[in-house]
Amino acid sequence: MMSMTKEDKLKFDREFSELYFIVRLMQDASFATTILPEFDKRWVKSKLNLIATKLVMAFQAKYKRAMTVPEFNLILKSVADKDNSILESDYVQLVNTISEIIPNVKDDVLVDATNDFVRRQASWCAIIDNVNDIEQNPESTIDKCLERLNKVQQLTLENIETGFDYFNDEEFEEHYDAITNPDKKIPTGWPGIDEVTHGGFYKEGRCLCLVAGQAGLGKSLCLSNLAVNFLKQDKVVVVISLEMSENVYAQRFDAHISNLDINDLIHNGDTLKARLKAFKRLYPGARLIIKEFPPHSISSANIDRYMKTLVEVKGIKPDVLIVDYLNLVKANNIETSDSLYLEGMAASEELRALSYKYEIPVISAVQINTAGMNNEDVGMQHVSNSKGIVMTCDYLHILTQSEEDQKNGVIRAKIVKNRLGGEVGRKIPFKLDPKTLVLTDLCQSDMTNVHTSENQSPTFSEDEMNDLFSEA
């Protein structure tokens, strides 16, 4: 007989089911909104769990977003301070248990366990109420008893929204605001890219934006430069590295931010530290998290679990997720496949789904195939492994470089897919500083001036540079 896994056992454990129920309420505002009208306090046996459940539901009704563990701890503490019947040791233990569950429980286990819990408890309450009614009036309550049972059978555990009512004036105004309000986008910091995308990448996610190119041309540099541009907007950026170690990746940021030669950082420790501190003072909301995983070792499910830990346990809410790079991410639902198309599409779809879940743009990179190498007419057909990747993404530019560009230190970004703005085909030129590895958008510059001074740092204005390096 096959033994039950710990997770399978937890599905049917009443005590753990209550804890799972609290966790899902914390993480899923839609679930909390759906359950609230149906909730019966008899579902939860533990007094402390019942208090916690009500507090989380009240939080979700007000804020309609995921609740972090620090927030959960704070509201429980505030109630415990006023209620002498709640021991500090008990609520601390509850918070600690919730903290352990969140990063370790799989989404499918959490959903199955909580759905099972709700249906069991709702059925039990309906049966108890029916028995009580029958004992009082056995002849006149049959319709009411059937109504209770039918209600449990028809209980909806997913909140299905109506959708966008296009000709509704109020909803159309929200739609128009979404396409015209610059606050709905996160600028990339590159004028050419921001122009073709009408302001940058969607701040609330629902988009997968890709950079493609042959090996060594600058895909990762595009991602790290974008990250710095987001940091300069006081954003929280998470970088998942599947190719370079955290320290190696961090050295690129050292050079980008400090304007120091990446090959000479070892001799400029004091200057580097001073400039990084100055940058942080200039952008106090900026935060950069670099997380390394071995290549081909993780899927979007693993990234999801890591992100969940950041949000729910650490209390860190990212504004942007950068994954370097997509070809090194495994598909969740396809372990082995003869179809690179299906495998690539699945991996990109799953990565794009994270932008919905965390409501942030997801940005990654992909390789191009042999036919696309050293090809100035490179297009979507040259994306390595799978056309399914380009079908899934919302934005894609491919890096190209002619022999003349190579002499001038210029790399061009060819826009080949653009749901964010529509325009495709334009090639946007960038100047690469070989010392700081900074990429500067030259699309609005006279191309006769591509020989930019090596000492120039175009990613910062002169005033920013003066403030940034005042103590260096």
Solvent accessible surface area in square Angstrom, and as a share of the most:
residue,aa,sasa,rsa
1,M,244,1.09
2,M,180,0.80
3,S,96,0.62
4,M,124,0.55
5,T,80,0.47
6,K,154,0.65
7,E,47,0.21
8,D,51,0.26
9,K,127,0.54
10,L,19,0.10
11,K,44,0.19
12,F,116,0.48
13,D,46,0.24
14,R,98,0.36
15,E,115,0.52
16,F,62,0.26
17,S,6,0.04
18,E,5,0.02
19,L,13,0.06
20,Y,5,0.02
21,F,0,0.00
22,I,1,0.00
23,V,0,0.00
24,R,8,0.03
25,L,0,0.00
26,M,0,0.00
27,Q,36,0.16
28,D,44,0.23
29,A,20,0.16
30,S,47,0.30
31,F,2,0.01
32,A,2,0.02
33,T,65,0.38
34,T,25,0.14
35,I,0,0.00
36,L,80,0.40
37,P,107,0.67
38,E,60,0.27
39,F,40,0.17
40,D,39,0.20
41,K,124,0.53
42,R,86,0.31
43,W,4,0.01
44,V,9,0.05
45,K,166,0.70
46,S,42,0.27
47,K,113,0.48
48,L,27,0.13
49,N,12,0.06
50,L,31,0.16
51,I,32,0.16
52,A,0,0.00
53,T,0,0.00
54,K,100,0.42
55,L,42,0.21
56,V,0,0.00
57,M,7,0.03
58,A,62,0.48
59,F,22,0.09
60,Q,2,0.01
61,A,52,0.40
62,K,149,0.63
63,Y,106,0.40
64,K,133,0.56
65,R,106,0.39
66,A,33,0.25
67,M,0,0.00
68,T,18,0.11
69,V,11,0.06
70,P,66,0.42
71,E,45,0.20
72,F,0,0.00
73,N,53,0.27
74,L,117,0.58
75,I,41,0.21
76,L,1,0.01
77,K,88,0.37
78,S,53,0.34
79,V,38,0.22
80,A,13,0.10
81,D,97,0.50
82,K,176,0.75
83,D,43,0.22
84,N,145,0.75
85,S,70,0.45
86,I,16,0.08
87,L,108,0.54
88,E,118,0.53
89,S,75,0.49
90,D,61,0.32
91,Y,9,0.03
92,V,57,0.33
93,Q,120,0.53
94,L,11,0.05
95,V,12,0.07
96,N,79,0.41
97,T,34,0.20
98,I,0,0.00
99,S,25,0.16
100,E,112,0.50
101,I,16,0.08
102,I,1,0.00
103,P,29,0.18
104,N,95,0.49
105,V,6,0.03
106,K,100,0.42
107,D,60,0.31
108,D,87,0.45
109,V,12,0.07
110,L,8,0.04
111,V,52,0.30
112,D,71,0.37
113,A,0,0.00
114,T,0,0.00
115,N,33,0.17
116,D,44,0.23
117,F,4,0.02
118,V,0,0.00
119,R,96,0.35
120,R,132,0.48
121,Q,15,0.07
122,A,13,0.10
123,S,37,0.24
124,W,121,0.42
125,C,6,0.04
126,A,7,0.05
127,I,91,0.46
128,I,63,0.32
129,D,36,0.19
130,N,11,0.06
131,V,69,0.40
132,N,67,0.34
133,D,27,0.14
134,I,79,0.40
135,E,129,0.58
136,Q,152,0.68
137,N,68,0.35
138,P,91,0.57
139,E,155,0.69
140,S,76,0.49
141,T,18,0.11
142,I,104,0.53
143,D,108,0.56
144,K,108,0.46
145,C,7,0.04
146,L,91,0.45
147,E,117,0.52
148,R,51,0.19
149,L,72,0.36
150,N,69,0.36
151,K,123,0.52
152,V,21,0.12
153,Q,144,0.64
154,Q,138,0.61
155,L,17,0.09
156,T,79,0.46
157,L,9,0.04
158,E,87,0.39
159,N,59,0.30
160,I,143,0.73
161,E,137,0.62
162,T,140,0.82
163,G,49,0.47
164,F,100,0.42
165,D,72,0.37
166,Y,112,0.42
167,F,177,0.74
168,N,59,0.31
169,D,119,0.62
170,E,126,0.56
171,E,56,0.25
172,F,70,0.29
173,E,114,0.51
174,E,112,0.50
175,H,61,0.27
176,Y,114,0.43
177,D,56,0.29
178,A,39,0.30
179,I,103,0.52
180,T,71,0.41
181,N,44,0.22
182,P,102,0.64
183,D,96,0.50
184,K,62,0.26
185,K,14,0.06
186,I,1,0.00
187,P,55,0.35
188,T,0,0.00
189,G,43,0.42
190,W,6,0.02
191,P,57,0.36
192,G,0,0.00
193,I,2,0.01
194,D,26,0.13
195,E,91,0.41
196,V,2,0.01
197,T,0,0.00
198,H,123,0.55
199,G,24,0.23
200,G,0,0.00
201,F,4,0.02
202,Y,72,0.27
203,K,71,0.30
204,E,107,0.48
205,G,2,0.02
206,R,152,0.55
207,C,0,0.00
208,L,0,0.00
209,C,1,0.00
210,L,0,0.00
211,V,3,0.02
212,A,0,0.00
213,G,0,0.00
214,Q,37,0.17
215,A,71,0.55
216,G,86,0.83
217,L,24,0.12
218,G,10,0.09
219,K,16,0.07
220,S,16,0.11
221,L,17,0.08
222,C,1,0.01
223,L,1,0.00
224,S,1,0.00
225,N,5,0.02
226,L,3,0.02
227,A,0,0.00
228,V,6,0.03
229,N,12,0.06
230,F,0,0.00
231,L,5,0.02
232,K,40,0.17
233,Q,56,0.25
234,D,61,0.32
235,K,37,0.16
236,V,24,0.14
237,V,0,0.00
238,V,0,0.00
239,V,1,0.01
240,I,0,0.00
241,S,0,0.00
242,L,1,0.01
243,E,102,0.46
244,M,31,0.14
245,S,42,0.27
246,E,64,0.29
247,N,115,0.59
248,V,70,0.40
249,Y,0,0.00
250,A,32,0.25
251,Q,81,0.36
252,R,54,0.20
253,F,7,0.03
254,D,28,0.14
255,A,0,0.00
256,H,3,0.02
257,I,12,0.06
258,S,0,0.00
259,N,35,0.18
260,L,22,0.11
261,D,41,0.21
262,I,36,0.19
263,N,126,0.65
264,D,53,0.28
265,L,19,0.10
266,I,147,0.75
267,H,143,0.64
268,N,41,0.21
269,G,32,0.31
270,D,121,0.63
271,T,39,0.23
272,L,24,0.12
273,K,128,0.54
274,A,24,0.19
275,R,42,0.15
276,L,58,0.29
277,K,134,0.57
278,A,3,0.02
279,F,11,0.05
280,K,96,0.41
281,R,131,0.48
282,L,58,0.29
283,Y,18,0.07
284,P,94,0.59
285,G,36,0.34
286,A,7,0.05
287,R,121,0.44
288,L,50,0.25
289,I,34,0.17
290,I,35,0.18
291,K,64,0.27
292,E,74,0.33
293,F,37,0.15
294,P,85,0.54
295,P,73,0.46
296,H,109,0.49
297,S,49,0.31
298,I,10,0.05
299,S,11,0.07
300,S,2,0.01
301,A,55,0.42
302,N,66,0.34
303,I,0,0.00
304,D,14,0.08
305,R,85,0.31
306,Y,37,0.14
307,M,0,0.00
308,K,11,0.05
309,T,32,0.19
310,L,11,0.06
311,V,13,0.07
312,E,7,0.03
313,V,40,0.23
314,K,128,0.54
315,G,38,0.37
316,I,16,0.08
317,K,110,0.47
318,P,1,0.01
319,D,41,0.21
320,V,0,0.00
321,L,1,0.00
322,I,0,0.00
323,V,0,0.00
324,D,1,0.01
325,Y,16,0.06
326,L,3,0.01
327,N,26,0.13
328,L,17,0.08
329,V,9,0.05
330,K,96,0.41
331,A,10,0.08
332,N,55,0.28
333,N,128,0.65
334,I,43,0.22
335,E,163,0.73
336,T,128,0.75
337,S,39,0.25
338,D,159,0.82
339,S,34,0.22
340,L,97,0.48
341,Y,82,0.31
342,L,94,0.47
343,E,61,0.27
344,G,11,0.10
345,M,39,0.17
346,A,14,0.11
347,A,6,0.04
348,S,0,0.00
349,E,86,0.39
350,E,25,0.11
351,L,0,0.00
352,R,51,0.18
353,A,53,0.41
354,L,10,0.05
355,S,0,0.00
356,Y,100,0.38
357,K,100,0.42
358,Y,21,0.08
359,E,105,0.47
360,I,4,0.02
361,P,0,0.00
362,V,0,0.00
363,I,1,0.01
364,S,0,0.00
365,A,0,0.00
366,V,0,0.00
367,Q,41,0.18
368,I,7,0.04
369,N,50,0.26
370,T,111,0.65
371,A,69,0.54
372,G,2,0.02
373,M,83,0.37
374,N,132,0.68
375,N,48,0.25
376,E,89,0.40
377,D,113,0.58
378,V,1,0.00
379,G,10,0.10
380,M,79,0.35
381,Q,107,0.48
382,H,18,0.08
383,V,7,0.04
384,S,18,0.11
385,N,81,0.42
386,S,4,0.03
387,K,127,0.54
388,G,0,0.00
389,I,4,0.02
390,V,10,0.06
391,M,109,0.49
392,T,14,0.08
393,C,0,0.00
394,D,7,0.04
395,Y,2,0.01
396,L,0,0.00
397,H,3,0.01
398,I,0,0.00
399,L,5,0.03
400,T,9,0.05
401,Q,51,0.23
402,S,25,0.16
403,E,140,0.63
404,E,104,0.47
405,D,7,0.04
406,Q,122,0.54
407,K,162,0.69
408,N,26,0.13
409,G,22,0.21
410,V,1,0.00
411,I,6,0.03
412,R,61,0.22
413,A,0,0.00
414,K,35,0.15
415,I,0,0.00
416,V,18,0.11
417,K,32,0.13
418,N,10,0.05
419,R,123,0.45
420,L,8,0.04
421,G,24,0.23
422,G,51,0.49
423,E,74,0.33
424,V,82,0.47
425,G,45,0.43
426,R,74,0.27
427,K,68,0.29
428,I,0,0.00
429,P,10,0.06
430,F,1,0.01
431,K,30,0.13
432,L,40,0.20
433,D,16,0.08
434,P,80,0.51
435,K,87,0.37
436,T,6,0.04
437,L,29,0.14
438,V,3,0.02
439,L,2,0.01
440,T,20,0.12
441,D,16,0.09
442,L,13,0.07
443,C,38,0.23
444,Q,134,0.59
445,S,55,0.36
446,D,83,0.43
447,M,73,0.32
448,T,106,0.62
449,N,99,0.51
450,V,9,0.05
451,H,129,0.57
452,T,28,0.16
453,S,67,0.43
454,E,102,0.46
455,N,134,0.69
456,Q,87,0.39
457,S,12,0.08
458,P,41,0.26
459,T,25,0.15
460,F,13,0.05
461,S,60,0.39
462,E,139,0.62
463,D,104,0.54
464,E,46,0.21
465,M,36,0.16
466,N,93,0.48
467,D,82,0.43
468,L,0,0.00
469,F,36,0.15
470,S,79,0.51
471,E,121,0.54
472,A,60,0.46
